[in-house]
């Protein structure tokens, strides 16, 4: 049933995720180009999403931005 899944899409118009870190973007302490970044943001997001039975994927292109798609099962109780 299509209504049993909630989808959330987030898109930016930034520089995109560098190819060098795309394979590790959801790993802790992976960061690029931020002086004060800890590299924990996407790892925390992935942990929250998977803890609720969901998935997160992304598409990125240089100078065109990045979009993330989160899918979460809806509670029916």
C-alpha positions in Angstrom: 0.0 0.0 0.0 1.6 3.3 -1.1 0.2 5.2 1.9 2.1 3.0 4.3 5.4 4.9 3.5 6.1 8.5 4.3 8.6 10.3 1.9 10.6 13.4 2.7 12.7 15.0 0.0 15.3 17.7 0.7 17.3 19.5 -2.0 19.8 22.2 -2.0 21.5 24.2 -4.8 25.0 24.1 -3.4 28.3 22.7 -4.9 27.3 19.1 -4.6 29.0 16.4 -2.5 32.6 15.9 -3.6 33.2 12.5 -5.4 36.0 11.7 -2.9 33.5 11.4 0.0 30.3 10.3 -1.6 30.9 6.6 -0.7 31.4 7.5 3.0 28.9 10.4 3.4 26.9 8.5 6.0 30.0 7.5 8.0 31.0 9.3 11.3 33.6 12.0 11.0 33.4 12.4 7.3 33.5 16.1 6.4 34.8 18.3 3.6 35.5 22.0 3.3 34.2 23.0 6.8 36.6 24.5 9.3 34.3 23.7 12.3 32.5 20.6 10.9 32.6 17.5 13.0 31.4 15.1 10.2 28.6 13.7 12.4 25.5 15.3 10.8 24.8 12.8 8.1 25.8 9.8 10.3 23.3 10.9 12.9 20.5 11.4 10.3 21.1 7.9 8.9 21.0 6.4 12.4 17.7 8.1 13.2 16.2 7.1 9.8 17.3 3.4 10.1 16.3 3.2 13.8 12.7 4.0 12.6 12.9 1.4 9.8 13.5 3.8 7.0 16.1 4.5 4.3 18.0 7.5 3.0 19.5 7.9 -0.4 21.0 10.9 -2.2 21.8 12.2 -5.7 24.4 14.9 -6.2 25.9 16.8 -9.1 28.8 19.3 -9.2 27.5 22.9 -9.0 23.9 21.7 -9.2 23.3 20.6 -5.6 22.3 17.5 -3.7 18.9 15.9 -3.0 18.2 13.4 -0.2 15.2 11.1 -0.2 14.1 9.7 3.1 11.5 7.0 3.3 9.9 6.0 6.6 7.2 3.4 7.3 4.0 5.0 8.7 2.7 3.8 12.0 -0.8 2.4 11.6 -1.7 2.1 15.3 
